[in-house]
């Protein structure tokens, strides 16, 4: 079979608000999928943009519409700058996730801003975006979407664990891909690190300085979500409603971070069988203390890939989702999201 090559840019903005991940990648299909990273970058959010995105869930319809428009303009500038900085040509498409403002699939709703048609007009390139809405309309969770990429690009590992704003896991079971959100991670840890004057808990320094509180750990472990069967997914609404009220019982942010870091490790350890090959990606992979806590409860160490994979795995996979959409092939798995059937999702905009 003659190899088929796709020159695309993948774009991802996660709930932890680390920034906008951009990756110029060549995806190749020759009986199986492979990829090569050509350029990559992460554009940090300004304090103003962080605040606007954090407050997005509180906006009325008119203000939210304006935020969507403003963010799309900002995203277009960032993407266009990335393309120009690296002199990227012959680009097939920009494949963009957008930024999640609200996610409530139980009520048939999910919103990722930055997925408006002017993204294509402003960048001057074809855009594939807005991958989650169709899945929710089909009765699915609209998340996680990355597992199709785990299956096609990272099949050497039995389990794919991502530690971003939320932790999610993906694996094959009886010929079907299974995946679900495990717990909140950086969306919580970063919130309390910022109370201590830092953007995040660097290598778990705050967690090591604090004292885990057993009573709070028990309250967290008792949350009903953890006993629900998959498919299931989490959003900031769940964190606001259940996690913060428990953690805010503690006065010292260091104790909060110590307690919650231990909670993350416990939830993840319970979800990963011993002696399994697990690849770990996402910003949380750099939290050495968290990784040590997970390792402590397991019979085998986790595998941390090269930094470009840790940082860009989700952006790479959204590039793949966009290419699959252009090929009219399924890029959402019903076994993962609970939708009525596998489907090909995403909107295509042209300049």
Protein Blocks (a to p, Z undefined) as FASTA:
>chain_A
ZZdddddddddddfklnaccddddddddehiacdddfbdcdddddfklmmmmmmmmmpcf
klmmmmmmmmmmmmmmmmmmmmmmnopghifbdcdebjafbdcfknopacdehiafklmm
mnopacdehkllmmmmnopaoiafklmmmmmmmmmbmbdcdddfbccddddeehiacddd
fbdcklmmmmmmmmnopabdehhlmmmmmccdfklmmmmmmpmklmpccdddddfklmmm
mmmmmmmmpmblmlmmmmmmmmmmmmmmmmpcghiacddedjklmmmklmmmmmmmpcbd
cddddfklmmmmmmmmmmmmmmmmmnopafbdfklnopabdcdedddddZZ
